[in-house]
Amino acid sequence: MSDTHVVFNQVPPLQGYNPATSPVLAEALEREGGGWGAEEVFALGALAGTAEAERWGDLADRNAPILRAYDRYGHRVDEIEYDPAYHELMRTAIAHGLHAAPWAEDRPGAHVVRAAKNGVWTVEPGHLCPISMTYAVVPALRHNPELAAIYEPLLTSRIYDPELTVPATKTGITAGMSMTEKQGGSDVRAGTTQAVPNADGSHTLTGHKWFTSAAMSDIFLVLAQAPAGLSCFMLPRVLPDGTRNRMRIMRVKDKLGNHANASSEIEYDGAAAWLVGEEGRGVRTIIEMVNLTRLDCALGSATSMRKGLAQAMHHTAHRKAFGGYLIDAPLMRNVLADMAVEAEAATMLAMRMAGATDRAVRGDEREAMLRRIGLAAAKYWICKQATAHAAEAMECFGGNGYAEESGMPRLFREAPLMGIWEGSGNVSALDTLRAMATKPECVEVLLDELAGPAGQDARLGAHVDGLRAQLADPATLEYRARAVAENIALALQGALLVGRGHPAVAEAFLVTRLDGRHGGAYGTLPTGLDLAPILERAMVKG
């Protein structure tokens, strides 16, 4: 072989890495009451690090779903064909309880364990959309006890059954959500889909939905205008008599990323559906589903940060430049440590919201109040940081990171999704204000949550004092909604780090994110910080 073809100084594949070894994730799992599930989380993380699982993710992303509107004879079938790898991903996720399984477990911490499992199943995020929807649909569906009695056991089943048939006859089902329309987007009250009541108690839906998640799901929650106003309905893909419901898949969206997920444009042409909740209170009924998917957005963005950081740590630990390994270069250490601080803060806050969700489900009113205001702010801020974080992780590879083979372009394409799905930045920020308006007591719960840690550090204390003043001033509040949401999220992150985080990470966060000694990009940490333990926590482990 010619000397020009001798390969050296190339980084080996990152395989055998178990995302469950992340200290911040393991600590949060224990802290939020899910320590009993650590072995399950570790086992799933080990599977995520295998070459086989990585291959499933690559194939599902590369071979995008294909719409088959008609069969060979011209009959309308409205089916989406997936790569077999997609079904392997779905089968694995459901078998490990990443979907609605926690609703069937009467055990504290079940929702936290599920959150951690989502945080280690990092191979491909597209299939996690129907997984998230299936998780989120259960509390909304309970507004119709008769429907819940039929479908909840199937939604919580750990069996993946992709066959398109009568949902009630299957061993397990998945769910989707159909809210937005082309003229309204996030303004779901502008929807024009009509729901006409029938004598048998069902409704007939006619309308066009601009984005419908996971169009091959078995059941959907749909918003439509009933005689008493906007209402929520359960719509099955296949009717009880075995015929296809009149739900037409017009096209599969061609998206920047999230290629494995068949986000679709749907037309309801006289489709049969059943009312869920009170007629005219559709948003109130479906909002819990939206909140749970927002939790998954925050968790997903934190997962993206940890994955990008792991890739960057691995690359720089094996790549040499200018006579040494990249990871030993002072400026690269600054960049990596800065990214690690962001990933830790994001993970701690996302898992705190998972813990609040778990306790709220079990009747803890204080935790429900904290979740009400904290989740909207967390979704806004964590998801907002993910894209810049992914770009920096890709840049750590240099030109190699821009090549598709590295996997970094896919990570980068996925990053903006969580900030847009389930309410873009403005919607999440405004929902933070809405929480204060509809549940004023949640502000006191928030400030009480912050009080103890704020008394332990002057920088956090000053930030919380400023936040309190912001919240007390109603003037131009809507104009300042993003700043308010950001400062709530930063305050919660700072409080978690001061009270429960690693001291070196906490100090770096406080100095930069709260005390202002930071530039406009990653890698601008000031001198004097102890970076060694921060980087040690971020090191890739099997």
C-alpha positions in Angstrom: 0.0 0.0 0.0 1.2 3.5 -0.8 2.2 5.6 2.1 -0.4 8.1 1.1 -3.1 5.6 2.0 -1.8 4.8 5.5 -4.6 6.0 7.9 -3.5 7.5 11.2 -4.6 10.2 13.6 -8.2 9.3 12.8 -10.6 8.9 15.7 -12.1 5.4 16.4 -15.9 5.1 16.3 -17.6 5.9 19.6 -19.1 2.5 20.3 -19.6 0.7 23.6 -20.3 4.1 25.3 -23.1 3.9 27.8 -25.0 7.2 28.2 -26.3 6.0 31.6 -22.8 6.5 33.0 -23.3 10.3 32.8 -22.8 11.4 36.5 -25.3 14.3 36.2 -28.0 12.0 34.9 -27.4 9.2 37.4 -27.4 11.7 40.3 -30.6 13.3 39.1 -32.3 9.9 38.7 -31.5 9.2 42.4 -32.3 12.7 43.6 -35.7 12.8 41.9 -36.9 9.5 43.4 -36.1 7.0 40.5 -33.0 5.4 42.0 -34.8 2.0 42.0 -34.7 2.0 38.2 -31.0 2.6 37.8 -30.3 -0.9 36.6 -33.0 -0.7 34.0 -31.6 2.7 32.8 -28.1 1.3 32.7 -29.2 -1.8 30.6 -31.0 0.4 28.1 -27.9 2.7 27.9 -25.7 -0.2 27.2 -28.0 -1.2 24.3 -27.9 2.3 22.9 -24.1 2.1 22.7 -24.1 -1.0 20.5 -23.2 -1.0 16.8 -26.6 -2.6 16.1 -28.6 0.1 17.7 -26.5 2.8 16.0 -27.3 1.1 12.7 -31.0 1.1 13.4 -30.8 4.9 14.0 -28.8 5.5 10.8 -31.2 3.5 8.6 -34.3 5.0 10.1 -33.0 8.5 9.5 -31.6 7.8 6.1 -34.5 5.9 4.7 -37.3 8.4 5.3 -41.0 7.2 5.6 -42.8 6.9 2.3 -46.5 7.7 1.8 -48.6 5.1 0.0 -51.8 6.9 -0.6 -53.2 4.1 -2.9 -52.7 0.4 -3.3 -51.9 -1.2 -6.7 -55.5 -1.3 -7.7 -56.3 2.4 -7.0 -58.0 2.0 -3.6 -57.2 4.7 -1.1 -55.2 3.2 1.8 -53.4 6.1 3.4 -50.5 4.2 4.7 -46.9 5.2 5.5 -44.1 2.7 4.9 -41.1 2.8 7.3 -37.7 1.2 7.1 -37.6 -2.0 9.2 -35.1 -0.3 11.5 -37.7 2.1 12.6 -39.9 -0.7 13.8 -36.9 -2.1 15.8 -36.4 1.3 17.5 -40.1 1.4 18.3 -40.2 -2.2 19.6 -37.2 -1.5 21.8 -38.5 1.8 23.2 -41.9 0.3 24.1 -40.4 -2.9 25.6 -38.4 -0.7 27.9 -41.3 1.5 28.9 -40.3 4.7 27.3 -43.9 5.3 26.2 -47.0 5.3 28.5 -45.8 2.5 30.9 -45.4 4.8 33.9 -49.2 5.3 34.0 -49.6 1.6 34.8 -47.1 1.7 37.7 -48.2 2.8 41.1 -44.7 3.6 42.2 -43.1 6.9 43.1 -40.4 7.8 40.6 -41.9 5.9 37.6 -42.0 9.0 35.5 -38.5 9.9 36.5 -37.2 6.5 35.5 -39.0 6.9 32.2 -37.3 10.3 31.7 -33.9 8.9 32.4 -34.5 6.1 29.9 -35.4 8.6 27.3 -32.1 10.3 28.2 -30.0 7.3 27.4 -31.9 5.9 24.4 -30.0 8.3 22.1 -29.8 6.4 18.9 -32.5 8.3 16.9 -34.9 11.0 18.1 -37.5 10.8 15.3 -39.2 7.6 16.6 -39.5 9.2 20.0 -42.3 11.5 18.8 -45.0 8.7 18.8 -43.4 7.4 22.0 -43.9 10.9 23.6 -47.4 11.3 22.2 -48.4 7.8 23.6 -47.1 8.9 27.0 -48.8 12.2 26.9 -52.2 11.1 25.7 -53.2 9.1 28.8 -54.2 11.9 31.3 -56.2 13.7 28.6 -58.0 10.5 27.5 -59.0 10.0 31.1 -61.5 12.9 30.6 -63.6 10.2 28.9 -63.5 7.3 31.4 -65.2 4.9 29.0 -62.6 5.4 26.3 -59.8 5.3 28.9 -61.0 1.9 30.1 -60.7 0.5 26.6 -57.5 2.1 25.4 -55.3 2.9 28.4 -54.3 -0.7 29.0 -53.3 -0.9 25.4 -51.4 2.4 25.5 -49.4 1.2 28.5 -48.7 -2.3 27.1 -45.1 -3.0 26.5 -45.8 -4.8 23.2 -45.3 -2.9 19.9 -47.9 -3.9 17.3 -47.6 -1.9 14.1 -50.4 -3.6 12.3 -53.1 -1.2 11.0 -56.3 -2.8 12.4 -59.0 -2.2 15.0 -57.2 -0.7 18.0 -59.2 -2.5 20.7 -58.2 -5.9 19.1 -54.4 -5.2 19.3 -51.9 -6.1 22.0 -50.5 -2.6 22.2 -51.3 0.7 20.5 -49.7 4.1 20.0 -51.2 7.6 19.9 -50.8 10.9 18.1 -52.0 14.4 18.3 -53.7 16.6 15.6 -54.1 20.2 16.6 -52.6 22.8 14.3 -54.0 24.1 11.0 -52.4 26.0 8.2 -54.2 29.3 9.0 -53.5 29.1 12.7 -50.4 27.2 13.8 -49.9 27.7 17.5 -53.2 29.6 17.6 -55.3 26.4 17.8 -58.4 28.3 18.6 -58.4 29.6 15.0 -59.0 26.0 13.8 -61.8 25.5 11.3 -62.2 21.7 11.5 -65.9 21.0 12.2 -67.3 18.3 14.4 -71.0 17.5 13.8 -72.7 15.4 16.5 -74.4 12.1 15.6 -77.3 10.3 17.1 -75.1 7.5 18.4 -72.9 9.9 20.5 -70.1 10.0 18.0 -69.1 13.1 15.9 -68.2 13.5 12.3 -65.1 15.6 11.7 -64.3 17.5 8.5 -61.2 19.6 8.1 -57.6 19.9 7.2 -54.7 19.6 9.8 -51.4 21.2 8.9 -49.2 19.1 11.2 -50.3 15.7 12.6 -47.7 13.8 14.6 -47.0 10.1 13.8 -49.8 9.6 11.3 -49.6 5.8 11.5 -50.6 5.8 15.2 -53.7 3.9 16.2 -55.6 6.7 17.9 -55.4 10.5 17.9 -56.5 13.4 20.0 -58.0 16.0 17.6 -59.2 19.6 18.2 -62.4 20.5 16.3 -65.2 23.1 16.5 -68.3 21.5 18.0 -71.6 23.3 18.5 -70.4 24.5 21.9 -67.0 25.6 20.7 -63.5 24.1 20.3 -63.5 20.6 21.7 -61.2 17.5 22.0 -62.0 14.2 20.2 -60.5 10.8 20.1 -60.2 9.6 16.5 -59.2 6.0 15.7 -57.4 5.2 12.4 -59.5 2.0 12.1 -63.2 2.0 13.2 -64.6 -0.7 15.4 -66.2 -2.5 12.4 -62.8 -2.9 10.8 -63.2 -0.2 8.1 -60.7 2.6 7.6 -61.7 5.9 9.2 -61.9 8.8 6.7 -58.6 10.2 7.6 -56.6 11.1 4.5 -52.8 11.5 4.6 -52.2 14.3 2.1 -48.4 14.3 2.4 -45.5 13.6 4.7 -43.7 16.8 5.5 -40.1 17.3 4.1 -38.4 18.6 7.2 -34.9 19.9 8.1 -34.3 16.9 10.4 -36.3 14.3 12.4 -36.5 12.4 9.1 -37.7 9.1 10.6 -40.8 10.7 12.0 -43.6 11.0 9.5 -45.1 14.4 10.4 -48.0 14.6 8.1 -50.7 16.8 6.6 -54.1 15.3 7.2 -57.6 15.8 5.8 -60.6 14.5 7.8 -63.3 13.9 5.2 -66.3 12.9 7.4 -64.1 11.0 9.9 -65.7 9.4 13.0 -64.5 10.6 16.4 -65.7 10.6 20.1 -65.7 13.5 22.5 -63.1 13.6 25.2 -63.8 16.0 28.0 -66.4 18.8 28.1 -67.6 20.2 24.8 -66.2 23.7 24.2 -63.3 23.0 26.6 -60.9 21.4 24.1 -57.8 23.3 25.0 -58.3 22.7 28.7 -58.7 19.0 28.0 -55.7 18.6 25.7 -53.3 20.9 27.6 -52.0 18.2 29.9 -51.0 16.2 26.8 -49.2 19.3 25.5 -47.4 19.9 28.9 -46.1 16.3 28.9 -44.8 16.6 25.4 -43.1 19.8 26.4 -41.4 18.0 29.2 -40.1 15.5 26.6 -38.9 18.5 24.6 -36.8 19.8 27.5 -35.5 16.3 28.2 -34.7 15.7 24.6 -32.7 18.9 24.3 -30.7 18.1 27.4 -30.1 14.6 25.9 -28.9 16.3 22.7 -26.4 18.4 24.7 -25.0 15.3 26.5 -24.7 13.4 23.3 -23.0 16.2 21.5 -20.6 16.7 24.4 -19.8 13.0 24.6 -19.0 13.0 20.9 -16.8 16.1 21.2 -15.0 14.7 24.3 -14.3 11.4 22.5 -13.1 13.1 19.3 -10.7 15.6 21.1 -9.4 12.8 23.3 -8.2 10.8 20.3 -7.3 13.5 17.7 -3.8 15.1 17.7 -3.0 18.5 16.4 0.1 20.7 16.8 2.0 18.0 18.8 -0.6 17.0 21.3 -4.2 15.7 21.8 -6.8 18.4 21.3 -8.4 17.8 24.7 -5.2 18.9 26.3 -5.1 22.3 24.6 -6.1 25.1 27.0 -8.6 26.7 24.7 -10.3 23.4 23.8 -10.6 22.6 27.5 -12.3 26.0 27.9 -14.8 25.1 25.1 -15.5 21.6 26.4 -15.9 22.6 30.0 -18.2 25.4 29.0 -20.4 23.0 27.0 -20.3 20.6 29.9 -21.6 23.2 32.3 -24.5 23.9 30.0 -25.3 20.2 29.6 -25.3 19.6 33.3 -27.5 22.6 34.1 -30.0 21.6 31.4 -30.1 18.0 32.6 -30.6 18.9 36.2 -33.5 21.3 35.4 -35.2 18.9 32.9 -35.0 16.0 35.4 -36.2 18.3 38.2 -39.3 19.0 36.1 -39.7 15.2 35.5 -39.6 14.8 39.3 -42.2 17.5 39.7 -44.4 15.8 37.1 -44.1 12.5 39.0 -45.0 14.1 42.3 -47.8 16.2 40.7 -49.3 13.0 39.2 -49.4 11.6 42.7 -51.3 14.6 44.1 -48.6 16.9 45.4 -50.1 20.4 44.8 -46.9 22.3 45.5 -45.0 20.3 42.9 -47.8 20.8 40.5 -47.5 24.6 41.0 -43.7 24.5 40.5 -44.1 22.4 37.4 -46.8 24.8 36.0 -44.4 27.7 35.9 -41.1 25.9 35.8 -41.8 23.6 32.9 -42.8 26.4 30.5 -39.6 28.3 31.4 -37.4 25.2 31.2 -38.8 24.2 27.8 -38.1 27.7 26.5 -34.5 28.0 27.8 -33.2 24.5 27.5 -34.5 24.0 24.0 -33.2 27.5 23.0 -29.7 26.5 24.0 -29.6 23.2 22.2 -28.9 24.4 18.7 -25.8 26.5 19.6 -24.6 23.7 21.7 -24.9 21.2 18.8 -23.1 23.6 16.5 -20.2 24.0 19.0 -20.0 20.2 19.4 -19.8 19.8 15.6 -17.1 22.5 15.4 -14.9 20.5 17.8 -14.5 18.0 15.0 -13.3 20.7 12.5 -14.1 19.8 9.0 -14.7 16.2 9.9 -17.7 17.2 11.9 -19.4 18.7 8.8 -19.3 15.4 7.0 -22.4 13.3 7.3 -20.4 10.2 8.3 -19.5 11.8 11.6 -23.2 11.9 12.7 -22.8 15.5 13.8 -24.9 17.1 11.0 -27.8 14.9 12.1 -27.4 16.0 15.7 -27.3 19.6 14.5 -30.4 19.2 12.3 -32.4 17.7 15.2 -31.4 20.4 17.7 -33.8 23.2 16.6 -36.8 20.8 16.6 -37.5 20.8 20.3 -37.5 24.6 20.5 -40.2 24.7 17.8 -42.4 21.6 18.5 -45.1 22.0 21.2 -44.9 25.8 21.1 -42.0 27.8 19.8 -40.0 30.2 21.9 -42.6 32.9 22.1 -45.4 30.5 22.9 -43.4 28.9 25.8 -42.4 32.3 27.1 -45.9 33.5 27.1 -47.1 30.3 28.7 -44.8 31.2 31.6 -46.7 34.4 32.0 -50.0 32.6 31.6 -49.0 30.3 34.5 -48.6 33.4 36.7 -51.9 34.8 35.6 -54.0 31.7 36.0 -52.2 30.3 39.1 -50.7 33.3 40.9 -49.7 31.0 43.8 -47.1 29.3 41.6 -45.0 32.4 41.8 -44.7 32.0 45.6 -43.9 28.3 45.2 -41.2 29.2 42.7 -39.6 31.8 45.0 -39.8 29.5 47.9 -38.0 26.8 45.8 -35.2 29.4 45.2 -35.0 30.9 48.6 -32.8 28.3 50.4 -30.1 28.1 47.7 -30.2 31.9 47.1 -29.2 32.4 50.7 -26.1 30.3 50.1 -24.6 32.3 47.3 -24.6 36.0 46.8 -24.6 35.8 43.0 -27.7 33.5 42.9 -29.3 35.7 45.6 -28.8 38.8 43.5 -30.3 37.1 40.5 -33.3 35.9 42.4 -33.8 39.4 43.8 -33.8 40.8 40.3 -36.2 38.0 39.2 -38.6 38.9 42.0 -38.6 42.5 40.9 -39.2 41.4 37.3 -42.2 39.3 38.3 -43.7 42.1 40.5 -43.7 44.6 37.7 -46.7 44.1 35.4 -45.7 46.9 32.9 -44.5 45.6 29.5 -44.6 42.1 31.0 -45.6 40.5 27.6 -42.8 42.4 25.9 -40.3 41.0 28.4 -41.7 37.4 28.4 -38.5 35.9 27.0 -36.3 37.6 29.5 -38.6 36.5 32.3 -38.6 32.8 31.2 -34.9 32.9 30.7 -34.3 34.3 34.2 -36.7 31.8 35.8 -34.8 28.9 34.1 -31.4 30.3 35.1 -32.6 30.8 38.6 -33.8 27.2 38.9 -30.6 25.9 37.3 -28.5 27.9 39.7 -30.5 26.8 42.7 -30.1 23.1 41.7 -26.4 23.5 41.2 -25.8 25.4 44.5 -28.0 23.0 46.5 -27.3 19.7 44.8 -24.7 20.1 42.1 -20.9 19.4 41.8 -19.1 22.4 43.3 -16.8 23.0 40.3 -19.8 23.0 37.9 -21.8 25.2 40.2 -19.0 27.7 40.4 -18.5 27.9 36.7 -22.2 28.3 36.1 -22.6 31.1 38.8 -19.5 33.0 37.5 -20.6 32.9 33.9 -24.4 32.6 33.6 -25.3 34.7 36.6 -22.3 37.0 37.3 -21.8 37.9 33.7 -18.1 36.9 33.3 -18.7 35.2 30.0 -18.6 36.0 26.3 -21.2 35.4 23.6 -19.9 32.0 22.6 -18.8 28.8 24.3 -15.2 28.7 25.3 -15.2 32.1 27.1 -14.9 30.9 30.6 -12.8 33.2 32.8 -9.5 32.1 34.3 -9.3 30.7 37.8 -11.9 28.0 37.4 -11.2 24.4 38.2 -11.9 22.7 34.9 -10.5 19.3 35.7 -13.5 17.9 37.6 -15.9 19.4 35.1 -14.2 17.6 32.2 -13.8 14.4 34.2 -17.5 14.2 34.7 -18.0 14.6 30.9 -15.5 11.9 30.0 -16.9 9.1 27.8 -17.3 5.8 29.8 -18.4 2.4 28.8 
